[in-house]
C-alpha cells in the first residue's frame, strides 16, 4: 500500500467483524448511545415531574389571594409540598403558610391571621400563664420556667413520610434537658371543625402536650362587601377612617358580638357561635394521628349573645399539673390546684376589642388614595 493509501485507510469502510479494535469501538459506541438515551429519558422524566410541580394545583392555590384566617387543604405528595415550600422560602413569603399532614397526604394552606385570631390566641396563653405566675406558695424559680411559644413549626414522622404543622400557641416548661410542652392552643375562625380538631389532636397526640384548648369562632354572613373607596389625599382617608372607628365603637357598645355596621356595610358579621373545648390524651400509647374527641365543650356565645355564664373558670379540668410537670411540684395536692383564668368580663372586653380591630383592618384594606 502506498503512503497515500496508508494515510486514508482509516476512512475506508471496514466490517467490524473483521477488526478487533473496531469491534471494541463499536461496542463502546452502542453502550454510550444507550447510556445517553437512558439519561435523556431520565432527564425528560425529571423535567416532566418538575413541570408538573411548577404547574401544580398547590402552587396555584398559594398564589391566589386569600382572606385573613382562611385555612384549607389540598391532596399533595410530600415532594410537592417541599417543592412549593422552597419556592415560598426563596421568595421570603411570610403568608400564606404551608403545612403538611403526612397521615392524610394533604397540604394545609394557612392565610395570615386576623387581629381577632391572633389576639385571642395571645389572650388565652397570657391569662393562663399569668394565673400560674400569681399563685401563692409556688417557688419563683419554678414559675419562671413556664413560657409562651407562638406559631412554631414542628415536624414528626408518619411511617414513610412526615408531618409538618404550626401550632397557634403553647405553654412550655423549661428544664435542664430542654422544653416540655404543656398546654397547646388553637383558635379557628370560620374554620371547619374537623380541621381544628386535627390541629389540636396533633399537638396532644404527636407532640405530647398535656392538654389542648380550642376556641372555635363562627362569624355570620356580611352580605354585600364594600367596594374600594378612593380618596384624594392621605389626610382625607385617615380622617374618614377615624370617624368610622368612632362610629363602630358606638355600635360595639350596643352590639358586643356584632354586627359592626358603618357607612351602610357590615364590617364584621354577627358572631353566631363561640365554643371553647379541651382535649386530653386518654391513652399514652394512642397513635400520633389519633383524632381526639373533646373532653369538655362549652358554648360561650350563641346567636350574638353571651351564654357562658356557667362555664367553670378552669374549664372544669385545667390544673397546675397541666402547666408544670408534676415531678417538679411538691405533691399531688398542689398539682391538682385549679388554674382559674376564664371569666365573662375578660372575655367580652378582649373579644370585642379584637373584633373591632379586625373590622378596622378590613376598612383600611378597602381605603386607598387615588394615584396622581
C-alpha positions in Angstrom: 0.0 0.0 0.0 1.3 3.4 -0.9 1.9 6.2 1.6 -1.3 7.9 0.3 -3.3 4.7 0.6 -2.0 4.2 4.2 -2.9 7.8 5.1 -6.5 7.4 4.1 -7.0 3.8 5.2 -9.0 4.9 8.3 -11.6 6.5 6.2 -12.3 3.3 4.2 -15.4 1.2 5.2 -14.2 -1.9 7.0 -16.5 -4.5 8.6 -16.4 -4.5 12.4 -16.4 -8.3 12.5 -13.0 -8.2 10.5 -11.2 -6.0 13.0 -10.8 -6.5 16.8 -10.2 -2.8 17.6 -13.3 -1.8 15.6 -15.4 -4.4 17.4 -14.4 -2.7 20.8 -15.1 0.8 19.4 -18.5 -0.3 18.0 -19.5 -1.9 21.4 -18.5 1.3 23.3 -20.4 3.4 20.8 -23.6 1.3 21.4 -23.1 1.4 25.2 -22.6 5.2 25.2 -25.6 5.7 23.0 -27.7 3.5 25.3 -26.5 5.4 28.3 -27.2 8.8 26.7 -30.7 7.6 25.7 -31.3 6.4 29.3 -30.1 9.7 30.7 -32.3 11.6 28.2 -35.3 9.6 29.2 -34.5 10.2 32.9 -33.9 13.9 32.3 -37.2 14.2 30.4 -39.0 12.4 33.2 -37.5 14.8 35.8 -38.4 17.7 33.5 -42.0 16.4 33.3 -42.1 16.0 37.1 -40.7 19.5 37.7 -43.1 20.9 35.1 -45.9 19.1 36.9 -44.9 20.6 40.2 -44.5 24.1 38.7 -48.0 23.9 37.3 -49.4 22.1 40.4 -52.7 22.9 41.9 -50.9 23.5 45.3 -48.7 26.2 43.8 -51.6 27.8 42.1 -53.5 27.8 45.4 -50.8 29.6 47.4 -50.6 32.2 44.6 -54.3 33.1 44.9 -55.3 36.0 47.2 -56.6 34.6 50.5 -58.9 36.2 53.0 -57.4 36.5 56.6 -57.9 33.4 58.7 -58.6 31.2 55.7 -57.3 27.6 56.0 -57.9 24.8 53.5 -56.4 21.5 52.5 -55.4 20.0 49.2 -54.3 16.5 48.3 -50.5 16.6 47.7 -47.4 14.5 48.0 -44.6 15.4 50.4 -42.4 16.1 47.5 -44.8 18.6 46.0 -45.2 20.2 49.4 -41.5 20.6 49.8 -41.1 22.0 46.3 -43.7 24.7 46.9 -42.4 25.4 50.4 -38.9 26.0 48.9 -40.4 28.5 46.4 -42.1 30.4 49.3 -38.9 30.4 51.3 -36.8 31.7 48.3 -39.4 34.5 47.8 -39.3 35.2 51.6 -43.1 34.9 51.7 -44.4 35.1 55.3 -48.0 34.2 54.3 -49.6 32.0 53.3 -48.0 29.4 55.5 -47.8 25.9 54.2 -48.1 22.8 56.4 -48.3 19.1 55.6 -50.3 16.2 57.1 -48.3 13.0 56.3 -51.0 10.7 57.6 -53.8 12.0 55.3 -51.4 13.1 52.5 -52.7 16.7 52.3 -51.1 20.1 52.2 -52.6 22.7 54.5 -52.6 26.3 53.3 -52.9 28.9 56.1 -53.6 32.6 55.4 -52.5 35.5 57.6 -54.4 35.7 60.9 -56.8 38.5 61.6 -56.4 40.6 64.7 -59.3 38.6 66.3 -57.5 35.3 65.7 -54.0 36.4 66.8 -55.2 38.3 69.9 -57.5 35.6 71.2 -54.6 33.1 70.9 -52.3 35.5 72.8 -55.0 36.3 75.4 -55.7 32.6 76.2 -51.9 31.9 76.7 -51.3 35.1 78.7 -54.3 34.5 81.0 -53.2 31.0 81.9 -49.5 32.0 82.2 -50.4 34.9 84.5 -52.7 32.7 86.6 -49.8 30.3 87.3 -47.3 33.1 88.0 -49.7 34.7 90.5 -50.1 31.6 92.6 -49.1 32.0 96.2 -46.7 29.5 97.8 -45.1 28.4 94.5 -41.4 28.9 94.2 -40.5 31.8 91.9 -37.8 29.7 90.1 -40.5 27.1 89.2 -42.9 29.8 88.0 -40.1 31.5 85.9 -39.6 28.3 83.8 -43.0 28.5 82.3 -43.0 30.4 79.0 -45.2 31.2 76.0 -44.4 30.0 72.5 -46.3 31.2 69.4 -46.7 29.9 65.9 -43.8 27.3 65.9 -43.3 24.7 63.2 -42.9 21.1 64.2 -42.1 18.0 62.2 -42.9 14.4 63.2 -42.5 11.2 61.2 -45.5 9.3 60.0 -44.5 6.0 58.5 -43.0 6.5 55.1 -43.4 10.3 55.2 -43.6 13.1 57.8 -46.0 15.7 59.1 -45.1 19.4 59.5 -47.5 21.7 61.4 -47.5 25.0 63.1 -49.3 25.4 66.4 -51.1 28.7 67.2 -49.6 28.8 70.6 -48.3 26.7 73.5 -47.1 26.9 77.1 -43.7 25.2 77.6 -41.8 24.4 80.7 -38.0 24.7 80.6 -35.8 22.1 82.2 -32.1 21.4 82.0 -32.7 18.9 79.3 -34.9 21.2 77.2 -38.6 22.2 76.9 -41.6 20.1 77.9 -44.8 21.0 76.0 -47.7 21.5 78.5 -50.7 23.3 77.0 -51.5 23.8 73.3 -53.9 26.4 71.9 -55.7 26.6 68.6 -58.2 29.3 67.5 -60.4 28.7 64.4 -62.4 31.5 62.8 -65.0 30.1 60.3 -62.7 27.1 60.0 -64.0 23.6 59.6 -64.4 21.9 62.9 -62.6 18.7 61.7 -59.6 20.8 60.7 -59.5 22.4 64.1 -59.7 19.0 65.9 -57.0 17.6 63.7 -54.7 20.6 64.6 -55.2 20.3 68.4 -55.1 16.5 68.3 -51.7 16.7 66.6 -50.3 18.8 69.4 -51.7 16.5 72.1 -51.1 13.1 70.5 -48.0 13.6 68.3 -46.2 16.4 70.3 -47.5 15.1 73.7 -48.9 18.3 75.2 -50.7 17.6 78.5 -53.9 19.3 77.4 -55.2 21.2 74.3 -57.6 24.2 74.3 -59.5 25.3 71.3 -61.7 28.3 70.6 -64.0 27.9 67.6 -65.5 31.2 66.3 -68.2 31.4 63.7 -68.8 34.8 62.1 -72.2 35.4 60.4 -72.6 36.5 56.7 -71.6 40.0 56.0 -73.7 40.3 52.9 -72.6 42.6 50.1 -68.9 43.5 50.5 -67.9 47.2 50.3 -66.1 48.3 47.1 -62.7 50.0 47.4 -63.1 53.7 48.5 -60.7 56.2 46.8 -59.6 59.4 48.4 -57.8 62.4 47.1 -55.3 62.6 49.9 -54.0 60.5 52.7 -55.3 63.1 55.2 -58.8 62.7 53.8 -58.6 58.9 54.0 -57.3 58.9 57.6 -60.0 61.4 58.7 -62.7 59.1 57.3 -61.2 56.0 59.0 -61.1 57.8 62.3 -64.7 58.9 62.0 -65.7 55.3 61.1 -63.8 54.0 64.1 -65.7 56.2 66.5 -68.9 55.1 64.8 -68.0 51.4 65.3 -67.2 51.9 68.9 -70.7 53.1 69.5 -72.1 50.1 67.6 -69.9 47.8 69.6 -71.3 49.1 73.0 -74.8 48.3 71.8 -73.9 45.0 70.0 -70.9 43.4 71.8 -71.0 40.5 69.4 -71.8 42.4 66.2 -72.8 43.0 63.6 -70.5 46.0 63.2 -72.1 48.3 60.6 -70.8 51.6 59.3 -71.4 53.6 56.1 -74.0 51.0 55.0 -71.8 48.0 55.1 -71.2 45.2 57.6 -67.5 45.2 58.6 -67.8 42.3 61.0 -70.8 40.0 60.9 -72.7 39.0 64.0 -71.0 36.2 66.0 -73.1 33.2 65.5 -71.3 30.9 67.9 -68.1 30.7 70.1 -67.2 27.3 71.6 -64.3 26.5 73.9 -63.2 22.9 74.2 -60.5 21.0 76.0 -58.7 17.9 74.6 -56.6 15.4 76.5 -54.9 12.1 75.5 -56.5 9.3 77.5 -54.0 6.6 76.5 -50.3 7.4 76.2 -50.0 4.6 73.6 -52.5 6.0 71.2 -51.2 6.6 67.7 -49.9 10.1 66.8 -52.6 10.5 64.1 -55.5 10.0 66.6 -58.4 12.4 66.1 -59.4 13.2 69.7 -62.9 13.9 70.9 -63.3 16.9 73.3 -63.2 16.2 77.0 -65.2 19.4 77.8 -67.2 21.6 75.5 -68.7 25.0 76.4 -70.8 27.3 74.3 -69.7 30.9 75.1 -71.7 32.8 72.5 -74.9 31.8 70.7 -76.7 34.0 68.1 -74.8 37.2 69.2 -75.4 36.7 72.9 -73.1 35.6 75.8 -74.3 32.3 77.1 -71.2 31.2 79.0 -72.2 32.3 82.5 -71.9 28.8 83.9 -68.5 28.0 82.4 -66.1 27.0 85.2 -63.2 29.4 85.4 -60.7 26.5 84.9 -62.9 24.9 82.1 -63.7 22.1 84.6 -60.3 20.5 84.4 -57.2 22.8 83.9 -54.9 22.2 86.8 -51.4 23.3 87.9 -50.1 19.9 86.9 -51.1 20.6 83.3 -48.8 23.7 83.3 -45.9 22.5 85.4 -44.7 18.9 85.3 -45.9 17.0 88.4 -42.5 15.7 89.3 -41.3 19.3 89.7 -44.1 20.1 92.2 -44.0 19.1 95.8 -47.0 16.8 95.7 -50.3 15.7 94.1 -52.3 18.2 96.2 -50.6 21.3 94.7 -50.6 19.7 91.2 -54.4 19.4 91.4 -54.8 23.2 92.1 -57.3 24.6 89.6 -56.0 27.2 87.1 -58.8 29.8 87.0 -58.5 32.1 84.0 -61.8 32.3 82.2 -64.4 35.0 83.0 -67.1 36.9 81.2 -65.7 40.4 81.8 -62.3 39.5 80.5 -63.7 37.6 77.5 -66.2 40.2 76.4 -63.6 43.1 76.7 -60.8 41.4 74.8 -63.1 39.7 72.2 -64.9 43.0 71.5 -61.7 45.0 71.1 -60.2 42.3 68.8 -63.4 42.1 66.7 -63.3 45.9 66.3 -59.6 45.9 65.2 -60.5 43.2 62.6 -63.3 45.4 61.3 -61.0 48.4 61.1 -58.4 46.3 59.2 -61.0 45.5 56.6 -61.9 49.1 56.3 -58.2 50.1 55.8 -57.8 47.4 53.2 -60.7 49.0 51.2 -59.4 52.6 51.6 -56.9 53.9 49.0 -55.5 57.2 47.9 -56.1 57.8 44.3 -52.8 57.9 42.3 -51.9 61.1 40.6 
